[in-house]
Amino acid sequence: MENKIQKENNNLALQNYETLKGKLSKVLENQRISKKKQDQILETTQKGFIGLALRNEELLKSNDQLKQQLDEVLKELNAIKQEREEKAARKEARANRKWLPKRHPMTGEIYRELMKAAEGPTYINLRTRMALCILAVTGIRINELLPLKVSQLETLFKENWIAMDRSKRGPSNHKAFLTKEGKKIIHDRQKDFQLIFLMKEPDSYFFTAETNHYKSLDRVVITRDVNNVMREVSNQLPDKPNITSHSFRIGYITQLWKDSKDIEFVKQTIGHRKLDTTSAYVNKLSDQERQKHIDQLK
C-alpha cells in the first residue's frame, strides 16, 4: 500500500516537474526573444544616433556656410552704406565750404622765381627744388609726390616718362610723359637729380627726411615747404598771384589745352577719370581762338 502511494506521489511530482519545466522553458525562451529584441532595438538606436550625428554635422557645416555668406553680404552692405555716408559728407562739405580766391595757374616766369627762392645748400632746399620741378613737368598732385621711388625718377630723368599708381583717383599705373618744355626743365635740374641718385638707393623713397630714406615724407611737411616758397615769391611779384602747389596742375592742364585743343587728350594725359573734371580746368575759347581752330580743320 505504501509503495502504491509512493508511486503515485512520484508520478505527481514528475508531472509537476514537467509542468514547471515547460513553464520555465517558456520563460527562458521569452527572455531570449526579449534579449534579441533588445539587441535589435539597441542596434537600431545606435544607427539612429549615428545618423543624427552625421545629420547634425551636415547642419553645422551648412550653418557655417550660411554664416559666411551672411557675413559677406553684411560686409558689402556696410561698404555701400559707408560709401554713401562718405559721399553725403563730401556733398555737405562742398555745400558748406568757404570759397577760396581763385588760384592762378603756374607760368614759366613764376616757376623761375620759385627756383631762385629755393636755391641753397641744405637738403631741404634740394628736396623743395625737386618737388617744384616734378610738379611743374608732370602736373601731378602734391600728395602723389610722396610714394615716388628713386627708380621712378631715374626713369623720368633718362627716358622722359614716369609711371604712377593712381588707383584711388584715376587710372592705375598711369604714365606721365614729358613735354618739350618739361624735358628742358628736367635737363636744367640734372645736377640736383644726380645728387639725389648718389645719396639714395633705387628702391628708397625720393622725398624723405635726410637720414631715413626708406620712410616716405609726411604730406604736411612737403606741402609746407613748397607753399612757403610760393608764398614768398607771390608777395614779391607785382600782381601778387594766388599760387599754391595746385597751381602747377592748373598750369599744366591749361598749357596742354592751349597746345592741343583736344580735351580727351588732356583728360588721358593728366589722368582724370571723367571728362567733366578736366573741363572744369579749361577756360572757354575766345571767338578768335574758335575761328582759328575752325580754319585749321578746312
Sequence and secondary structure as in RCSB ss.txt:
>XXXX:A:sequence
MENKIQKENNNLALQNYETLKGKLSKVLENQRISKKKQDQILETTQKGFIGLALRNEELLKSNDQLKQQLDEVLK
ELNAIKQEREEKAARKEARANRKWLPKRHPMTGEIYRELMKAAEGPTYINLRTRMALCILAVTGIRINELLPLKV
SQLETLFKENWIAMDRSKRGPSNHKAFLTKEGKKIIHDRQKDFQLIFLMKEPDSYFFTAETNHYKSLDRVVITRD
VNNVMREVSNQLPDKPNITSHSFRIGYITQLWKDSKDIEFVKQTIGHRKLDTTSAYVNKLSDQERQKHIDQLK
>XXXX:A:secstr
 HHHHHHHHHHHHHHHHHHHHHHHHHHHHHHHHHHHHHHHHHHHHHHHHHHHHHHHHHHHHHHHHHHHHHHHHHH
HHHHHHHHHHHHHHHHHHHHH           HHHHHHHHHHT SSSHHHHHHHHHHHHHHHH   GGGGTT BH
HHHHHHHHHSEEEE  TTTS TTEEEE  HHHHHHHHHTHHHHHHHHHHS TTSBSS  SS TTS   HHHHHHH
HHHHHHHHHHHSTT     THHHHHHHHHHHHHHH  HHHHHHHHT SSHHHHHTTS    HHHHHHHHHHH 
